[in-house]
Structure formats: C-alpha cells, structure tokens
C-alpha cells in the first residue's frame, strides 16, 4: 500500500511539473488517502503485536 502511495505521489509531482494540475491534485489526494490508510493499519498491527507478545511471554 505504501508503494502505491509513493507511485501516486510521483505521478502527482510529474503531472504538476508538466502543468496538468487536475491530474496532479487527484493523484496527490489518492496518495494522501493511501498513506493515511497505511499508517492506520500499521498502528493497529503494532498494537495487536504488542498485545499478542505480552500474552505469549
């Protein structure tokens, strides 16, 4: 998921440099959404891993 966020970010930068502001804005929005979804999933798995680690040890 983080890879896709990075790809959309690069597409946004390139489109912005070439003057395609609509495409740049859309790709930037998608990249931002994917990044925040990644962060939320990462935090959830981090908490679950810490809880599971405490119950095992």
C-alpha positions in Angstrom: 0.0 0.0 0.0 2.9 2.3 0.8 4.3 1.5 -2.6 1.1 2.7 -4.3 1.1 5.9 -2.3 4.6 6.6 -3.4 3.7 5.9 -7.1 0.7 8.2 -6.9 2.9 10.9 -5.3 5.5 10.6 -8.1 2.7 10.8 -10.7 1.4 13.9 -8.9 4.8 15.6 -9.0 5.4 14.8 -12.6 1.8 15.9 -13.6 2.3 19.2 -11.6 5.6 19.9 -13.3 4.0 19.4 -16.7 1.1 21.6 -15.9 -1.7 19.0 -15.5 -3.0 20.5 -12.3 -6.2 18.5 -12.2 -4.4 15.2 -12.5 -1.8 16.3 -10.1 -4.4 17.2 -7.5 -6.3 13.9 -7.9 -3.1 11.8 -7.7 -2.0 13.8 -4.6 -5.3 13.2 -3.0 -5.2 9.5 -3.7 -1.6 9.3 -2.4 -2.6 11.1 0.8 -5.6 8.7 1.4 -3.5 5.6 0.8 -0.7 6.9 3.1 -3.2 7.5 6.0 -4.8 4.1 5.5 -1.3 2.6 5.6 -0.5 4.5 8.9 -3.8 3.4 10.5 -3.2 -0.3 9.5 0.4 -0.1 10.7 -0.7 1.3 14.1 -3.4 -1.4 14.5 -1.0 -4.2 13.7 1.7 -2.7 16.0 -0.8 -2.6 18.9 -2.0 -6.2 18.2 1.6 -7.4 18.0 2.4 -5.8 21.4 -0.7 -7.3 23.0 -0.1 -10.7 21.5 3.6 -10.6 22.6 2.6 -9.9 26.1 0.2 -12.8 26.2 2.8 -15.2 24.9 5.6 -14.2 27.2 
